[in-house]
């Protein structure tokens, strides 16, 4: 057993399936369900006049990122998938952040 991996109590999580990925929704939901317990799948509709500001709330790290995300992810209906990871594993690893 790898001693660098820590096993923890179940933990909640959230996936967002933006408009431009909705054509793959069934495949993505099946993949998520294979790895997590899905509590709820909810479709949301944003007011188009507020879409850029809403993306800024999701991605506040850089001023232009909200605009870029709105263009690439789509501003139409999106799905939020509320999950629970029943057996999360934590380990140190190198990231870009």
N, CA, C and O of each residue as an XYZ file, in Angstrom:
388
protein
N       0.839     -1.179      0.000
C       0.000      0.000      0.000
C       0.884      1.242      0.000
O       1.883      1.296      0.718
N       0.522      2.230     -0.795
C       1.286      3.475     -0.888
C       1.020      4.313      0.350
O      -0.113      4.734      0.583
N       2.063      4.562      1.154
C       1.902      5.305      2.399
C       1.710      6.797      2.177
O       1.350      7.507      3.116
N       1.939      7.302      0.953
C       1.762      8.727      0.699
C       0.301      9.088      0.428
O      -0.036     10.268      0.327
N      -0.566      8.082      0.308
C      -1.989      8.314      0.055
C      -2.742      8.293      1.376
O      -2.591      7.369      2.175
N      -3.557      9.325      1.599
C      -4.372      9.407      2.802
C      -5.820      9.131      2.424
O      -6.347      9.750      1.500
N      -6.464      8.217      3.124
C      -7.872      7.910      2.895
C      -8.689      8.732      3.883
O      -8.323      8.835      5.054
N      -9.788      9.316      3.425
C     -10.557     10.233      4.254
C     -12.033      9.851      4.256
O     -12.473      8.984      3.502
N     -12.781     10.524      5.124
C     -14.230     10.338      5.199
C     -14.877     10.858      3.916
O     -14.285     11.673      3.209
N     -16.087     10.390      3.613
C     -16.776     10.876      2.412
C     -16.787     12.401      2.343
O     -16.896     13.085      3.361
N     -16.672     12.917      1.122
C     -16.571     14.359      0.932
C     -17.462     14.807     -0.225
O     -17.488     14.159     -1.272
N     -18.200     15.921     -0.042
C     -19.056     16.417     -1.127
C     -18.224     17.039     -2.242
O     -17.086     17.457     -2.030
N     -18.811     17.090     -3.422
C     -18.153     17.710     -4.565
C     -19.186     18.251     -5.537
O     -20.381     17.985     -5.409
N     -18.711     19.012     -6.509
C     -19.590     19.619     -7.502
C     -18.896     19.612     -8.849
O     -17.737     20.011     -8.965
N     -19.605     19.160     -9.857
C     -19.152     19.255    -11.239
C     -20.107     20.189    -11.959
O     -21.307     20.189    -11.684
N     -19.580     20.982    -12.877
C     -20.421     21.843    -13.698
C     -20.211     21.446    -15.146
O     -19.084     21.406    -15.639
N     -21.296     21.157    -15.809
C     -21.269     20.783    -17.220
C     -21.813     21.973    -18.010
O     -23.024     22.166    -18.111
N     -20.897     22.766    -18.566
C     -21.278     23.988    -19.263
C     -21.976     23.682    -20.578
O     -21.899     22.568    -21.097
N     -22.646     24.673    -21.097
C     -23.457     24.541    -22.305
C     -22.730     23.843    -23.457
O     -23.304     22.961    -24.095
N     -21.500     24.213    -23.730
C     -20.800     23.668    -24.893
C     -20.367     22.217    -24.727
O     -19.845     21.624    -25.672
N     -20.569     21.635    -23.560
C     -20.266     20.211    -23.350
C     -21.537     19.383    -23.212
O     -21.468     18.171    -23.006
N     -22.680     20.017    -23.322
C     -23.945     19.310    -23.095
C     -24.177     18.188    -24.110
O     -24.900     17.236    -23.816
N     -23.586     18.282    -25.282
C     -23.752     17.217    -26.278
C     -23.138     15.898    -25.801
O     -23.455     14.842    -26.348
N     -22.267     15.944    -24.792
C     -21.645     14.745    -24.216
C     -22.211     14.423    -22.836
O     -21.619     13.637    -22.097
N     -23.331     15.012    -22.486
C     -23.854     14.920    -21.126
C     -24.041     13.482    -20.646
O     -23.638     13.163    -19.528
N     -24.629     12.618    -21.439
C     -24.879     11.240    -20.998
C     -23.570     10.513    -20.683
O     -23.468      9.820    -19.671
N     -22.586     10.671    -21.541
C     -21.285     10.023    -21.333
C     -20.602     10.578    -20.080
O     -20.049      9.820    -19.285
N     -20.642     11.892    -19.909
C     -20.009     12.519    -18.750
C     -20.702     12.093    -17.459
O     -20.032     11.775    -16.477
N     -22.028     12.082    -17.449
C     -22.758     11.648    -16.252
C     -22.456     10.192    -15.914
O     -22.330      9.842    -14.740
N     -22.338      9.343    -16.928
C     -22.009      7.936    -16.685
C     -20.617      7.813    -16.074
O     -20.406      7.004    -15.170
N     -19.671      8.605    -16.560
C     -18.312      8.582    -16.020
C     -18.297      9.067    -14.570
O     -17.633      8.476    -13.718
N     -19.028     10.142    -14.298
C     -19.103     10.652    -12.930
C     -19.742      9.604    -12.022
O     -19.253      9.364    -10.919
N     -20.825      8.982    -12.473
C     -21.531      7.976    -11.664
C     -20.655      6.755    -11.385
O     -20.839      6.081    -10.371
N     -19.715      6.468    -12.264
C     -18.813      5.331    -12.053
C     -17.790      5.615    -10.959
O     -17.169      4.692    -10.431
N     -17.614      6.892    -10.619
C     -16.581      7.263     -9.663
C     -17.089      7.959     -8.404
O     -16.358      8.069     -7.419
N     -18.335      8.429     -8.429
C     -18.904      9.175     -7.315
C     -20.363      8.796     -7.125
O     -20.994      8.253     -8.031
N     -20.887      9.080     -5.960
C     -22.324      8.948     -5.729
C     -22.965     10.277     -6.124
O     -22.623     11.319     -5.565
N     -23.893     10.247     -7.082
C     -24.566     11.467     -7.533
C     -25.783     11.717     -6.654
O     -26.683     10.880     -6.576
N     -25.807     12.878     -5.990
C     -26.965     13.266     -5.174
C     -28.038     13.941     -6.000
O     -29.225     13.654     -5.844
N     -27.618     14.846     -6.887
C     -28.595     15.627     -7.635
C     -27.967     16.181     -8.900
O     -26.793     16.549     -8.921
N     -28.769     16.233     -9.952
C     -28.382     16.868    -11.209
C     -29.407     17.961    -11.468
O     -30.604     17.689    -11.566
N     -28.932     19.209    -11.578
C     -29.836     20.346    -11.718
C     -29.436     21.189    -12.918
O     -28.265     21.527    -13.089
N     -30.422     21.527    -13.752
C     -30.162     22.406    -14.886
C     -30.429     23.848    -14.467
O     -31.417     24.145    -13.794
N     -29.525     24.736    -14.880
C     -29.652     26.158    -14.583
C     -29.711     26.968    -15.866
O     -29.113     26.608    -16.879
N     -30.445     28.068    -15.800
C     -30.539     29.022    -16.912
C     -30.163     30.387    -16.366
O     -30.814     30.892    -15.451
N     -29.112     30.993    -16.923
C     -28.692     32.317    -16.512
C     -29.366     33.374    -17.360
O     -29.665     33.151    -18.533
N     -29.602     34.519    -16.762
C     -29.994     35.698    -17.510
C     -28.800     36.049    -18.402
O     -27.698     36.255    -17.894
N     -29.000     36.119    -19.710
C     -27.886     36.352    -20.635
C     -27.168     37.665    -20.360
O     -25.970     37.777    -20.623
N     -27.872     38.654    -19.840
C     -27.234     39.931    -19.527
C     -26.251     39.817    -18.357
O     -25.371     40.663    -18.199
N     -26.402     38.777    -17.543
C     -25.550     38.600    -16.367
C     -24.540     37.468    -16.515
O     -23.789     37.189    -15.580
N     -24.509     36.814    -17.672
C     -23.649     35.634    -17.854
C     -22.182     35.957    -17.598
O     -21.515     35.207    -16.886
N     -21.659     37.045    -18.154
C     -20.251     37.380    -17.961
C     -19.954     37.602    -16.483
O     -18.950     37.104    -15.972
N     -20.817     38.345    -15.791
C     -20.619     38.604    -14.356
C     -20.669     37.302    -13.561
O     -19.913     37.133    -12.605
N     -21.542     36.393    -13.940
C     -21.628     35.103    -13.246
C     -20.351     34.288    -13.448
O     -19.864     33.662    -12.507
N     -19.804     34.291    -14.665
C     -18.535     33.593    -14.895
C     -17.415     34.224    -14.067
O     -16.525     33.519    -13.593
N     -17.454     35.536    -13.892
C     -16.453     36.202    -13.049
C     -16.523     35.676    -11.618
O     -15.498     35.587    -10.942
N     -17.714     35.329    -11.154
C     -17.859     34.766     -9.803
C     -17.256     33.364     -9.719
O     -16.637     33.012     -8.715
N     -17.437     32.565    -10.772
C     -16.868     31.222    -10.794
C     -15.350     31.257    -10.960
O     -14.639     30.440    -10.374
N     -14.861     32.192    -11.748
C     -13.441     32.247    -12.107
C     -12.887     33.644    -11.821
O     -12.617     34.394    -12.759
N     -12.709     34.013    -10.543
C     -12.306     35.374    -10.200
C     -10.795     35.631    -10.231
O     -10.361     36.742     -9.929
N      -9.987     34.628    -10.590
C      -8.538     34.773    -10.464
C      -7.915     35.758    -11.438
O      -6.882     36.351    -11.127
N      -8.511     35.949    -12.607
C      -7.986     36.908    -13.581
C      -9.142     37.693    -14.187
O     -10.173     37.101    -14.506
N      -9.008     38.991    -14.352
C     -10.118     39.819    -14.837
C     -10.720     39.356    -16.160
O     -11.938     39.432    -16.327
N      -9.913     38.880    -17.104
C     -10.464     38.503    -18.408
C     -10.958     37.065    -18.450
O     -11.586     36.653    -19.425
N     -10.680     36.301    -17.406
C     -11.020     34.879    -17.458
C     -12.527     34.650    -17.572
O     -12.957     33.742    -18.284
N     -13.335     35.458    -16.885
C     -14.785     35.303    -16.983
C     -15.274     35.479    -18.403
O     -16.124     34.719    -18.868
N     -14.746     36.479    -19.100
C     -15.132     36.709    -20.487
C     -14.699     35.543    -21.366
O     -15.469     35.062    -22.198
N     -13.461     35.094    -21.176
C     -12.930     33.982    -21.958
C     -13.757     32.717    -21.725
O     -14.066     31.989    -22.669
N     -14.113     32.462    -20.470
C     -14.916     31.281    -20.150
C     -16.294     31.370    -20.772
O     -16.813     30.375    -21.279
N     -16.886     32.538    -20.738
C     -18.207     32.710    -21.336
C     -18.169     32.378    -22.825
O     -19.090     31.753    -23.351
N     -17.100     32.798    -23.502
C     -16.969     32.505    -24.931
C     -16.750     31.021    -25.202
O     -17.366     30.462    -26.110
N     -15.881     30.380    -24.426
C     -15.507     28.999    -24.725
C     -16.467     27.967    -24.127
O     -16.654     26.897    -24.706
N     -17.069     28.269    -22.995
C     -17.936     27.301    -22.326
C     -19.398     27.460    -22.714
O     -20.178     26.518    -22.571
N     -19.777     28.617    -23.195
C     -21.159     28.889    -23.572
C     -21.914     29.503    -22.407
O     -21.626     29.217    -21.244
N     -22.878     30.347    -22.728
C     -23.634     31.054    -21.702
C     -25.066     30.555    -21.571
O     -25.872     31.138    -20.846
N     -25.375     29.478    -22.275
C     -26.725     28.920    -22.212
C     -26.899     27.993    -21.015
O     -26.078     27.993    -20.098
N     -27.968     27.206    -21.026
C     -28.255     26.308    -19.900
C     -27.081     25.385    -19.593
O     -26.441     24.851    -20.499
N     -26.811     25.208    -18.309
C     -25.745     24.316    -17.876
C     -26.272     23.430    -16.755
O     -27.339     23.682    -16.195
N     -25.514     22.396    -16.439
C     -25.936     21.416    -15.439
C     -24.918     21.392    -14.302
O     -23.709     21.364    -14.534
N     -25.425     21.403    -13.075
C     -24.588     21.222    -11.895
C     -24.849     19.826    -11.358
O     -26.001     19.429    -11.180
N     -23.784     19.083    -11.099
C     -23.881     17.715    -10.602
C     -23.309     17.681     -9.196
O     -22.100     17.810     -9.007
N     -24.176     17.507     -8.213
C     -23.781     17.443     -6.805
C     -23.455     15.995     -6.490
O     -24.288     15.110     -6.687
N     -22.237     15.746     -5.996
C     -21.776     14.378     -5.754
C     -21.210     14.221     -4.351
O     -20.982     15.195     -3.634
N     -20.988     12.955     -3.981
C     -20.230     12.617     -2.783
C     -19.174     11.608     -3.206
O     -19.472     10.597     -3.842
N     -17.941     11.906     -2.840
C     -16.854     10.949     -3.029
C     -16.843     10.089     -1.778
O     -16.462     10.552     -0.703
N     -17.263      8.834     -1.915
C     -17.415      7.960     -0.753
C     -16.093      7.497     -0.169
O     -16.031      7.109      0.998
N     -15.039      7.532     -0.966
C     -13.730      7.123     -0.432
C     -12.621      7.963     -1.065
O     -11.832      7.465     -1.868
N     -12.571      9.250     -0.690
C     -11.556     10.117     -1.292
C     -10.142      9.724     -0.869
O      -9.919      9.258      0.248
N      -9.215      9.919     -1.763
C      -7.792      9.699     -1.494
C      -7.064     11.010     -1.709
O      -7.320     11.718     -2.683
N      -6.160     11.333     -0.803
C      -5.371     12.551     -0.916
C      -3.906     12.179     -0.960
O      -3.440     11.320     -0.212
N      -3.191     12.839     -1.847
C      -1.759     12.631     -1.916
C      -1.106     13.897     -2.445
O      -1.728     14.658     -3.186
N       0.132     14.120     -2.069
C       0.866     15.246     -2.586
C       1.271     14.953     -4.022
O       1.709     13.849     -4.343
N       1.118     15.961     -4.889
C       1.580     15.818     -6.247
C       1.873     17.197     -6.830
O       1.360     18.206     -6.347
N       2.683     17.229     -7.850
C       3.101     18.459     -8.480
C       1.950     19.012     -9.308
O       1.305     18.275    -10.054
N       1.691     20.320     -9.175
C       0.661     20.989     -9.982
C       1.255     22.256    -10.583
O       2.367     22.663    -10.250
N       0.486     22.868    -11.477
C       0.923     24.122    -12.098
C       0.699     25.315    -11.189
O       1.324     26.359    -11.375
N      -0.203     25.173    -10.186
C      -0.609     26.286     -9.338
C       0.429     26.648     -8.384
O       0.244     27.572     -7.592
